[in-house]
Amino acid sequence: MKAGLGLGFGTLVAYLVFLVASFPAAVVVARWVPPELGIDPASVHGSVWNGSLEGLSVGGTRLGPIRWGARPFRLLLGEAAYDLDVAGEGLKAAGELRWSLSDGTLAVRDLGLRFEAALLRDLGVLPIGLEGTAEGRLGRVDWRPGELPLVQGELDWRGAALDFPARLDLGEVALRATADQDRSEITWEGRPGTVDVGGAMTLNPPLDYRVRLSVKPVGKLDSSAQGMLSMLGRPGPDGAYKLNFSGQITPPPAKSGE
C-alpha cells in the first residue's frame, strides 16, 4: 500500500514538473512581464524549460538575444537552475543562474562576460560615466535580496576612464574578488593612466561594508580633473588622495502587506 502511494505521489510530482517545464514562455511574458521592458511575446520562443528571447529594453538599452536551458537535476537540491546566454549592445555573457526555492537566494556560477563600461550608467547601475571595455569571469555570486552579495572572480578593465564631472584616465584596472562563507573582498589595481588607482572593498553580509581607496596623479591633469580630486581632501606625503570609510547599506523598504 505504502509503495503504491509513493509511486503515485512520485508520478504526480513528475507530471506537475512536466506541466511547468512545457508551459509556453510567450504566455508567461504576456501575463507577468512588465510592458516597459519592451518584450514582444511574438519574439519569445520555446518553453519555460528551454527557449529564447529576441530582445528586451532595460534603461533604454536593448539586450538580446537571450537563450536559456534548465538544469532539471538542480530541482532535487531545492534550486531552479538555468544556463543563460545573453548578448546585446556592448554586452556578452554566459553562465549558470540558480534560484533557491527555500530562501530566495540568487546565485551565479561560472559567468563569463564582456561589456562596455558605459553600459553601467545606461542600465542604471551607476550614476557616473565610465569608458573602456571589461572582460572576465565570475566563478561565484550569491545574493539574497536586501543583502550584500558574496562575490568571487576577476575582471580586467581596459581603456578605463571615469567621466564625472571631469574625465580621469585610469589606464588598465584589474579587479579581483575573493570570498569565503562570511564575506567578500574586492581589490583593484593596475597600470595607471593619468591617475593610479588602488584599494579594496570588503563586503560583510548582510549589510556591512568597508572601502579603502587610493587615487594618485601620475600624469598631467587639466583644471577640471584637479578640481575633482581636490573634493577628496588633501593628498598625503606621497601625493595620493586616500579614503577609508565603512557603513551599512540601507535595505529596500518592505512591500505593503509583508
Buried (B, 14 or more C-beta within 10 A) or exposed (E): EEEEEEEEEEEEEEEEEEEEBEEBBBEBBBEEBEEEEBBEBEBBBBBBBBBBBEBBEBEEBEBBBBBBBBBEEBBEEEBBBBBBBBBBBBBEBBBBBBBBEEEEBBBBBEBEBBBBBBBBBBBEEEEEBBBBBBBBEBBBBBBBEBBBBBBBBBBBBBBBBBEEEBBBBBBBBBBBBBBEEEBBBBBBBBEBBBBBBBBBBBBBBEBBBBBBBBBBBBEEBEEEBEEBBEEEEEBEEEEBBBEEEEEEBEEEEEEEEE
